[in-house]
Amino acid sequence: MAERRQRPVLLRDRARYLFDRTLARSTAKLLGWLSVCCLGVVVPVSALLVWTDPHAPHSLGGRLLAVWRTSAETLRLGAVGGAPLRMLLSALLGLIALLCVSTLVGVITTGLGDRLSDLRRGRSTVLERGHAVVLGWSEQVCTVVGELLAARERGVVAVLADRDSEDTESRLVAALGPGARARLVCRSGAPADPEALKLLTPAAARSVVVLPADGADADLHVVRTLLALRAVLGADAGPPVVAAVRDERLLPTARLAAGAHGTVLETEATTARLLLQAARRPGLPAALRDLLDFAGAEFHLIDAPAPDGADFGDLALRYDASCVAGVLRADGTFLLTPAPDTPVGTGDRLLVVAHDDTAEPPADFREHVDPTCVAVPVAVPETPLRVLLLGWNRRAPLLVDGLRGSAPPGSVLDVVTGAEGGLVPSQPGPPPDTAACRPAFHPGDLLHPATLDACDPFTYDSVIVLGPEPGPGAERPDDRTLAVLLALRAREEAAGRALPVVAELSDRRSRPLAPLGPAADAVVRGELTALLMAQLSHTPALAPVFEAVFGARGGALDLRPAGQYVRPGSLTSFATVAAAALARGECAIGYRAHGVRAVRRDEGIRLCPRKTDRRVWGEGDEILVLAAAPAPHGGPAPGPPAARQESAVRREQWGDGSSAAAAP
């Protein structure tokens, strides 16, 4: 029955099968078929043309000769007449010429195609000088490349990543947008391969940036890339190298691989410190972004204009639109916010915060200082903090350790986590003698409304939301964070009160989507490190500056009440604020007005205002200062006592935060 139902094989199917099988055998078979097909079309058509031509010869031999000439001219085989041998030799010569020309065209086409393919794959050598080289692909690549494109104006930024160069360039252009004056060049290859590194000519580059990779062995890949750079450039040669690792345990190894010209940063500890500073000092993330990007004011090094004998306090009040914050000695020693009577000698350079690196002419602005408006220094008592940590990831232990070592006595840290991303917090050991608080762990699903209702976020001075680590699944880590922020925002609107929330995001594109309240802020993981890498790549001499400002000691940048420097309600200049800060061993580099703070935490920061600017300084205004010593303990004012009392019953159901519960 099956054989009867089988459809009969058509003749055209047999012919097609025979043709396909013949073509698959060899090139000679293909040439034979092509010849047969050409003759089968050209000769009949030529005969039709001759027989329908009224001027064609009347004899059969003459018409056949005309058919031969028409076919030969069509196939470019020559049109020699005469004896059959001469016609055969003419046809053979035409076939040989056609074969040679076709082969030449094929070779040229193949060569051009291979060359174009190499260009599309990014395998050509970059013959530039003074360009910036970016090695690797990670979540920081858009920030680093964008800042370098903004800083280099008409220069070249070359990117090498182990991915298709066309895809790399299209993704960067889509993320950064058009309008950059600098030129972006993308090449494809493994950054740890010396042969691939040679494509970017790193020896002629101005600087090299090695991005932290993704994956379990990300830091080892960075070390291998640094060793590959050493193999290409030599041990003590080449441009300055800036790299970053995630695990601080591999920081010494990476610095050894980077060599004397290298600077290696750590991303996880930097992000944890930024989260902690944002929780204790609202508005600091916005100030840090303004200081480190190339869009506004940033750090610059300028030559000291005064002769020997000038002191730091005198020079700090000689620039109208620049804020002097430190001294870089001629021997390489850096002093952040030194004492006002510190001498500044020949060859020393000044660290200033300014909108560009063009040094303004110095002048004397001490006449704008009003001593009657300077506030009397008053000791600020330390108040205990209540911090709620929602979520857990690799940066959470660093954040907990930082809070335990710096929070005032009596502070409370409650951790609510459901072990997102497979990371389970371990029970902390005995706290050190200097620890101010001990974390208390509480299991719970952050996406469940009952979990947030039980902990009552309004009773805390700061709420920190951490996202899970990126995994192989389809869920993006920021999705959970955005959902938690949305739930917290709904409780803000229902209660009519603002929550002091700081959220960690992994993708900068999630920042505009975050439902942040008036007292909330968002920190993009790795963004600060990426901005630091771009700044160091553009100006390597700032390495000791950033080590002092953003190093492991931390606390150099702070937002403090304006009432600690000038009398509230007084009308005076920013020069008065700068002089009051100098008297306390600090440098004022900006302020935030009280009227803007009620709109958003991350708005209203003004860097390096003019010394001659006068305004009325209110109770809620804050001064952005740089201090050599870590900021004193303290933080946002505690929540209202009534709010603490009305939720006491809820806290008793899951712990009061004074003792650590069993880790989930």
QUIGIUR-V100251 format. One line per field, one symbol per residue. burial: # if it has 16 or more other C-alpha atoms within 10 Angstrom, else .. Layout:
burial: ???
//
This chain:
burial: .....................##..................##..##..##...........##########..######......#..##..##.......................######.#.#..#######.##############..############.##..##..#...#.#.###########.##################.....############.##....#########.#..#..##.###.##################################..######.##....####################....#######.####..########...#..#..#..###..###.......###########################.##########....#.........############....##.#################.....###.###.######.##.....###########..#..################################..####..###############.#.###########..#########...#...############.#..##..#########.#.####.......#..#.......###..##.#.
//
